[in-house]
Amino acid sequence: MDTRPTSIADIVTWCQEYLAGQLEVPADAIDPAADFDRLGVDSALAVALLIEVEERYGVDISPEDLFRHPTLEAVAAYLHQQVSADVA
């Protein structure tokens, strides 16, 4: 678990790299402003992402949170807020 405060850009980059590996595409092909469904993220991949986020950042994001924040940019901002609140 990485408990160090991190920037939104760092979270986006990590998520892009994770999804790129899962989808077998280059990381720069993952548009952080695109909706997950447009990226090809299905429910199984979404759950895998949530598990990885929890392991890496120690923040539990529910599937409902993911649907409320349906892009990598939105998830990263939400996660950054949660990580910052936990550190404060």
MARLOLUM-312752 format. One record per residue (C-alpha): residue in three letters; x, y negated, z negated. Coordinates in pm, 1 decimal. Layout:
<atoms>
{type: ALA; X: X; Y: Y; Z: Z} $
...
</atoms>
This chain:
<atoms>
{type: MET; X: 0.0; Y: 0.0; Z: 0.0} $
{type: ASP; X: 128.8; Y: -342.1; Z: 97.9} $
{type: THR; X: 11.0; Y: -585.3; Z: -169.6} $
{type: ARG; X: 215.0; Y: -880.6; Z: -47.2} $
{type: PRO; X: 8.2; Y: -1175.0; Z: 71.7} $
{type: THR; X: 14.2; Y: -1180.3; Z: 449.5} $
{type: SER; X: -105.6; Y: -1414.2; Z: 718.2} $
{type: ILE; X: -414.0; Y: -1364.6; Z: 929.8} $
{type: ALA; X: -189.0; Y: -1339.9; Z: 1236.2} $
{type: ASP; X: 10.4; Y: -1058.2; Z: 1071.6} $
{type: ILE; X: -311.6; Y: -869.2; Z: 996.1} $
{type: VAL; X: -435.2; Y: -916.0; Z: 1353.5} $
{type: THR; X: -102.8; Y: -789.3; Z: 1489.7} $
{type: TRP; X: -108.9; Y: -483.3; Z: 1263.2} $
{type: CYS; X: -470.8; Y: -406.1; Z: 1361.0} $
{type: GLN; X: -387.7; Y: -449.3; Z: 1731.2} $
{type: GLU; X: -96.6; Y: -208.9; Z: 1698.9} $
{type: TYR; X: -305.3; Y: 42.8; Z: 1505.9} $
{type: LEU; X: -593.8; Y: 35.8; Z: 1753.5} $
{type: ALA; X: -355.5; Y: 43.1; Z: 2050.4} $
{type: GLY; X: -201.6; Y: 361.4; Z: 1915.2} $
{type: GLN; X: -542.2; Y: 519.1; Z: 1863.0} $
{type: LEU; X: -676.7; Y: 410.9; Z: 2201.8} $
{type: GLU; X: -345.6; Y: 485.9; Z: 2378.0} $
{type: VAL; X: -317.2; Y: 142.3; Z: 2535.5} $
{type: PRO; X: -56.4; Y: -135.5; Z: 2499.9} $
{type: ALA; X: -110.3; Y: -356.1; Z: 2193.3} $
{type: ASP; X: -139.9; Y: -664.4; Z: 2413.3} $
{type: ALA; X: -439.9; Y: -501.3; Z: 2583.8} $
{type: ILE; X: -632.0; Y: -531.6; Z: 2255.6} $
{type: ASP; X: -806.4; Y: -871.2; Z: 2261.1} $
{type: PRO; X: -843.8; Y: -983.0; Z: 1898.5} $
{type: ALA; X: -1147.0; Y: -1196.0; Z: 1992.9} $
{type: ALA; X: -1333.2; Y: -912.1; Z: 2166.3} $
{type: ASP; X: -1615.2; Y: -722.9; Z: 1996.0} $
{type: PHE; X: -1517.4; Y: -375.5; Z: 1881.7} $
{type: ASP; X: -1763.7; Y: -208.8; Z: 2118.9} $
{type: ARG; X: -1598.1; Y: -390.7; Z: 2410.5} $
{type: LEU; X: -1261.2; Y: -255.6; Z: 2297.0} $
{type: GLY; X: -1391.7; Y: 100.9; Z: 2291.2} $
{type: VAL; X: -1397.4; Y: 130.4; Z: 1913.0} $
{type: ASP; X: -1655.2; Y: 394.1; Z: 1822.2} $
{type: SER; X: -1779.1; Y: 475.6; Z: 1472.5} $
{type: ALA; X: -1509.0; Y: 738.4; Z: 1410.4} $
{type: LEU; X: -1231.6; Y: 497.2; Z: 1505.0} $
{type: ALA; X: -1392.3; Y: 220.8; Z: 1297.9} $
{type: VAL; X: -1392.5; Y: 446.7; Z: 991.0} $
{type: ALA; X: -1028.2; Y: 540.7; Z: 1058.0} $
{type: LEU; X: -940.9; Y: 170.2; Z: 1076.6} $
{type: LEU; X: -1118.3; Y: 105.6; Z: 745.7} $
{type: ILE; X: -923.8; Y: 387.7; Z: 579.7} $
{type: GLU; X: -593.5; Y: 254.5; Z: 713.1} $
{type: VAL; X: -677.9; Y: -99.2; Z: 598.6} $
{type: GLU; X: -752.7; Y: 27.8; Z: 249.0} $
{type: GLU; X: -427.3; Y: 226.6; Z: 235.9} $
{type: ARG; X: -217.4; Y: -60.0; Z: 373.3} $
{type: TYR; X: -372.4; Y: -357.8; Z: 195.1} $
{type: GLY; X: -555.2; Y: -201.0; Z: -98.8} $
{type: VAL; X: -883.7; Y: -362.2; Z: 7.1} $
{type: ASP; X: -1196.7; Y: -156.1; Z: 52.7} $
{type: ILE; X: -1395.2; Y: -284.8; Z: 349.9} $
{type: SER; X: -1732.9; Y: -124.4; Z: 400.7} $
{type: PRO; X: -1871.4; Y: -28.5; Z: 742.2} $
{type: GLU; X: -2129.3; Y: -304.1; Z: 688.1} $
{type: ASP; X: -1846.4; Y: -557.5; Z: 646.3} $
{type: LEU; X: -1702.2; Y: -436.2; Z: 973.9} $
{type: PHE; X: -2034.0; Y: -490.8; Z: 1151.8} $
{type: ARG; X: -2059.9; Y: -840.7; Z: 1001.4} $
{type: HIS; X: -1708.4; Y: -914.5; Z: 1129.7} $
{type: PRO; X: -1708.9; Y: -741.7; Z: 1471.2} $
{type: THR; X: -1372.0; Y: -863.1; Z: 1604.5} $
{type: LEU; X: -1014.1; Y: -817.5; Z: 1489.4} $
{type: GLU; X: -988.0; Y: -1191.0; Z: 1427.0} $
{type: ALA; X: -1298.2; Y: -1186.0; Z: 1205.7} $
{type: VAL; X: -1187.0; Y: -873.9; Z: 1018.1} $
{type: ALA; X: -839.1; Y: -1019.9; Z: 967.7} $
{type: ALA; X: -980.7; Y: -1344.2; Z: 826.9} $
{type: TYR; X: -1211.5; Y: -1149.2; Z: 594.5} $
{type: LEU; X: -931.2; Y: -916.3; Z: 487.0} $
{type: HIS; X: -694.7; Y: -1209.2; Z: 430.6} $
{type: GLN; X: -958.0; Y: -1372.2; Z: 208.9} $
{type: GLN; X: -995.2; Y: -1049.4; Z: 9.3} $
{type: VAL; X: -619.6; Y: -994.8; Z: -25.8} $
{type: SER; X: -568.3; Y: -1358.3; Z: -131.3} $
{type: ALA; X: -848.0; Y: -1333.3; Z: -388.1} $
{type: ASP; X: -695.5; Y: -1014.4; Z: -532.8} $
{type: VAL; X: -353.3; Y: -1179.4; Z: -565.0} $
{type: ALA; X: -487.6; Y: -1500.1; Z: -722.8} $
</atoms>
